[in-house]
């Protein structure tokens, strides 16, 4: 399951993010001793389906990650709809695996990212 998570010691910032994303929730986040108390904002995959198309044009470093995640969320939405009728397709599962492997590769330290 994909989700967006942001932590901050400034709750006002998280409230603004929540307003921009039109959803999500803000909770207390327990930190290690000696650290400032934080709040954490969390947005579900449905919220990501809304916000990703709006932020992708502004991403420089993580653009490819966001594009792949949005594609996977769209596929998962279609699979979820078909799952009720037991109509899984191999094409969807194959593409999801390809997306997963590419995201793993992109998240390795030192990988050069070339946006499309």
C-alpha positions in Angstrom: 0.0 0.0 0.0 1.4 3.4 -0.9 1.0 6.5 1.2 2.5 9.9 1.8 4.0 10.7 5.2 5.4 14.0 6.4 6.7 14.8 9.9 7.3 18.2 11.3 7.8 20.0 14.6 5.7 22.8 13.1 2.0 21.7 13.0 1.0 24.7 10.9 3.1 23.4 7.9 1.3 20.0 8.2 -2.1 21.7 8.3 -1.3 23.6 5.1 -0.2 20.3 3.4 -3.5 18.7 4.6 -5.5 21.6 3.1 -3.6 21.4 -0.2 -4.0 17.6 -0.5 -7.7 17.9 0.5 -7.5 15.0 2.9 -5.4 12.9 5.2 -4.8 13.0 8.9 -2.4 14.5 11.4 -1.3 12.6 14.5 1.3 12.9 17.2 4.6 11.2 16.3 6.6 9.6 19.2 10.3 10.5 18.9 13.4 9.3 20.7 14.2 10.9 24.0 15.7 14.3 23.9 14.1 15.2 20.6 11.3 17.8 20.0 7.8 16.4 19.8 6.5 16.1 16.3 3.3 15.7 14.4 2.9 13.4 11.4 0.7 13.9 8.3 -0.4 10.8 6.4 -2.2 10.6 3.1 -3.7 7.4 1.7 -3.2 6.0 -1.8 -6.5 7.5 -2.9 -5.2 10.9 -1.9 -2.0 10.2 -3.8 -4.1 9.5 -6.9 -5.3 13.1 -6.6 -2.2 14.9 -5.6 0.5 13.2 -7.8 -0.7 14.4 -11.2 -0.6 18.0 -9.7 2.9 17.8 -8.3 4.7 15.7 -10.9 5.4 18.7 -13.2 7.3 20.4 -10.3 9.4 17.5 -9.3 13.1 17.5 -10.3 14.7 14.6 -8.4 11.8 12.2 -7.7 9.8 12.7 -10.8 10.4 9.2 -12.2 9.5 7.7 -8.8 6.2 9.7 -8.8 5.3 8.7 -12.3 5.9 5.0 -11.6 3.9 5.2 -8.3 1.0 6.9 -10.1 1.1 4.2 -12.8 1.1 1.4 -10.2 -1.8 3.1 -8.3 -3.8 3.2 -11.5 -3.1 -0.5 -12.2 -4.0 -1.4 -8.6 -7.3 0.5 -8.9 -8.1 -1.6 -12.0 -7.0 -4.8 -10.4 -9.1 -4.0 -7.3 -12.2 -3.5 -9.5 -11.6 -6.8 -11.3 -10.7 -8.7 -8.1 -14.3 -8.6 -7.1 -15.1 -10.7 -10.2 -11.9 -12.8 -10.0 -10.6 -11.4 -13.2 -6.9 -10.9 -12.6 -4.8 -10.3 -15.7 -1.2 -11.4 -16.2 -0.4 -8.1 -18.0 -1.2 -6.0 -14.9 0.8 -8.3 -12.6 3.7 -8.3 -14.9 3.8 -4.5 -15.2 3.4 -4.1 -11.4 6.5 -6.3 -10.9 8.4 -4.2 -13.5 7.4 -1.0 -11.6 8.4 -2.5 -8.3 11.8 -3.6 -9.6 12.5 -0.2 -11.2 11.6 1.6 -8.0 13.9 -0.7 -6.1 16.7 0.2 -8.5 16.0 3.9 -8.3 16.0 3.8 -4.5 19.5 2.3 -4.3 22.2 4.7 -3.2 24.2 6.3 -6.0 21.8 5.6 -8.9 21.7 8.3 -11.5 18.1 9.2 -12.4 17.3 10.4 -15.9 13.8 11.9 -16.2 11.8 11.1 -19.3 
